[in-house]
Amino acid sequence: MNISIERKNEVTTVVAGGRLDVMGAPEIEASCKKLIAEGTQRLLLDMASVEYISSAGLRSLLVLAKAMKASGGTMVLCSLTAAVREVMEISGFDNILSLAADRPAGMALLT
C-alpha cells in the first residue's frame, strides 16, 4: 500500500494506492488514526489508485469513519475505481460512507 498525505485549506488528503486488503488496510488505518489523533477534522481519502478492496479494507474504512465521527470530524472517500465502487455498492457501504466522484467534489463536501 502506498500512502501520501497532503494538506490544503484545512482538509487533509490521504492518497492511497495499491490493495486495501489484509496487508494494506492496517497501514492506512494507522496513518489515518494518527492524523485524527493529531486533530484532523476534515479527511479526504483519494482512492483513485486503489485497485482492490477486501473485507479487511472495508472494516478499516468503517473504523476510520467512526473515529472521525467520534472526534467531531468528517471523512469523505473520492475517486473510487469501478471495481472498488462496485464492492462499496454490493456491501452497502455507499450508504454508510460519504463518497464523491473526484477530489473537487470531495473537497466541496468537506468545506
Buried (B, 14 or more C-beta within 10 A) or exposed (E): BEBEEEEEEEBBBBBBBBBBBEEBBEBBBEBBBEBBEEEBBBBBBBBBEBEBBBEBBBEBBEBBBEBBEEBEBBBBBBBBBEEBBEBBEEEEBBEEBBBBEEBEEBBEBBE
